[in-house]
Amino acid sequence: MPSVTLNGITLNYRLHGQGPLVLMIMGTASPGRVWEMYQVPALVSAGFSVATFENRGIAPSSECPGGFSIDDMVGDAAALIEHLGTGPAHVVGTSLGARIAQELCLARPGLVRSAVLLTAHGRVDPVIKALSRGEAELHDRGIELPAAYFSAVNAIMNLSPATLRKDMDAADWLAIIEYSHAPATAGVRAQIALSEFPDRLGAYRAITTPVLAVGYQDDRLIPPHLAREVANAIPGARYLEVPDAGHYGALERPDAVNKILLEWLRAS
């Protein structure tokens, strides 16, 4: 797993396959290797070179416990594309990663060949603001939720009812979430602090990069109407919606998401 010093920090990354470059940007509190279960194999088999990495805040990249801004994270993505030397890149982001990709299209359009924004959003609604504040307060108070309760809440918040209706699937997901859970670090806390931000939809009208915004039908954290708003704001952008998918849509409905990615990337 190579690492490189960019913008004064260490970024841990992996490069898979050969072909046109696709940079994949993960969301809050998640390592880039999450892409490697379903999306990376599909894209590499289709002839793309895929770069995944840990955003600042996520070890073994620099955790930057003192905090950072979305602009810092955009700068990291730009610097990594430049370091790899095969840009401009297709950029795929999810959740916080979609925000990074959106802002990258604005700040460094010459580095972005096209963008796919999974769970795109240009603003946050009051419920998600309250949830983010609650997560930050739990961390700041040193409160650790019981593992079974944590996994149940996260399953309800991140998965589609279509998945949870099947007892065996629900049990499998509960086990995965509980097994993969770790206490939030200072770096993750710094990422959570980015969850509240001003409405950016007006700014996105200046994006000229080809953009596909994707919503997940049953996403409670970033409802699909927020992704549609981003598509409506960006001139020429397209919108697609994945049925029976929650916030974990790329893992929950990988075949559907991979089909969308491949059709877009082949045509862009």
ChimeraX attribute file (.defattr): number of C-alpha atoms within 10 A of each C-alpha:
attribute: neighborCount
match mode: 1-to-1
recipient: residues
	/A:1	8
	/A:2	9
	/A:3	14
	/A:4	14
	/A:5	15
	/A:6	15
	/A:7	13
	/A:8	9
	/A:9	14
	/A:10	20
	/A:11	26
	/A:12	22
	/A:13	19
	/A:14	15
	/A:15	17
	/A:16	17
	/A:17	17
	/A:18	13
	/A:19	14
	/A:20	18
	/A:21	24
	/A:22	29
	/A:23	24
	/A:24	27
	/A:25	27
	/A:26	23
	/A:27	20
	/A:28	20
	/A:29	20
	/A:30	17
	/A:31	21
	/A:32	20
	/A:33	15
	/A:34	17
	/A:35	20
	/A:36	15
	/A:37	12
	/A:38	16
	/A:39	21
	/A:40	24
	/A:41	16
	/A:42	18
	/A:43	21
	/A:44	17
	/A:45	11
	/A:46	15
	/A:47	14
	/A:48	22
	/A:49	20
	/A:50	26
	/A:51	24
	/A:52	22
	/A:53	27
	/A:54	27
	/A:55	30
	/A:56	26
	/A:57	28
	/A:58	24
	/A:59	18
	/A:60	17
	/A:61	21
	/A:62	18
	/A:63	24
	/A:64	18
	/A:65	15
	/A:66	10
	/A:67	17
	/A:68	17
	/A:69	12
	/A:70	18
	/A:71	13
	/A:72	14
	/A:73	23
	/A:74	23
	/A:75	18
	/A:76	23
	/A:77	26
	/A:78	25
	/A:79	17
	/A:80	21
	/A:81	21
	/A:82	14
	/A:83	13
	/A:84	12
	/A:85	11
	/A:86	14
	/A:87	19
	/A:88	19
	/A:89	25
	/A:90	25
	/A:91	30
	/A:92	24
	/A:93	22
	/A:94	25
	/A:95	22
	/A:96	26
	/A:97	26
	/A:98	28
	/A:99	25
	/A:100	26
	/A:101	32
	/A:102	30
	/A:103	22
	/A:104	26
	/A:105	26
	/A:106	18
	/A:107	15
	/A:108	13
	/A:109	17
	/A:110	14
	/A:111	21
	/A:112	22
	/A:113	20
	/A:114	23
	/A:115	29
	/A:116	27
	/A:117	29
	/A:118	30
	/A:119	32
	/A:120	32
	/A:121	30
	/A:122	23
	/A:123	19
	/A:124	18
	/A:125	13
	/A:126	10
	/A:127	11
	/A:128	15
	/A:129	13
	/A:130	12
	/A:131	13
	/A:132	17
	/A:133	16
	/A:134	12
	/A:135	15
	/A:136	20
	/A:137	13
	/A:138	14
	/A:139	18
	/A:140	11
	/A:141	8
	/A:142	11
	/A:143	11
	/A:144	12
	/A:145	11
	/A:146	9
	/A:147	15
	/A:148	13
	/A:149	12
	/A:150	15
	/A:151	21
	/A:152	18
	/A:153	11
	/A:154	15
	/A:155	24
	/A:156	15
	/A:157	17
	/A:158	20
	/A:159	23
	/A:160	24
	/A:161	17
	/A:162	14
	/A:163	18
	/A:164	16
	/A:165	10
	/A:166	10
	/A:167	10
	/A:168	11
	/A:169	13
	/A:170	19
	/A:171	13
	/A:172	10
	/A:173	20
	/A:174	22
	/A:175	15
	/A:176	13
	/A:177	17
	/A:178	18
	/A:179	11
	/A:180	8
	/A:181	11
	/A:182	11
	/A:183	11
	/A:184	17
	/A:185	16
	/A:186	18
	/A:187	23
	/A:188	23
	/A:189	22
	/A:190	24
	/A:191	27
	/A:192	20
	/A:193	18
	/A:194	15
	/A:195	19
	/A:196	16
	/A:197	12
	/A:198	8
	/A:199	11
	/A:200	17
	/A:201	18
	/A:202	11
	/A:203	13
	/A:204	19
	/A:205	16
	/A:206	13
	/A:207	20
	/A:208	15
	/A:209	21
	/A:210	19
	/A:211	28
	/A:212	25
	/A:213	27
	/A:214	28
	/A:215	27
	/A:216	28
	/A:217	20
	/A:218	24
	/A:219	24
	/A:220	17
	/A:221	18
	/A:222	24
	/A:223	20
	/A:224	26
	/A:225	17
	/A:226	21
	/A:227	27
	/A:228	23
	/A:229	17
	/A:230	29
	/A:231	26
	/A:232	17
	/A:233	19
	/A:234	23
	/A:235	16
	/A:236	15
	/A:237	19
	/A:238	16
	/A:239	20
	/A:240	17
	/A:241	21
	/A:242	19
	/A:243	16
	/A:244	17
	/A:245	26
	/A:246	31
	/A:247	26
	/A:248	21
	/A:249	25
	/A:250	22
	/A:251	17
	/A:252	18
	/A:253	19
	/A:254	17
	/A:255	14
	/A:256	15
	/A:257	21
	/A:258	18
	/A:259	14
	/A:260	17
	/A:261	20
	/A:262	16
	/A:263	10
	/A:264	17
	/A:265	21
	/A:266	11
	/A:267	6
	/A:268	12
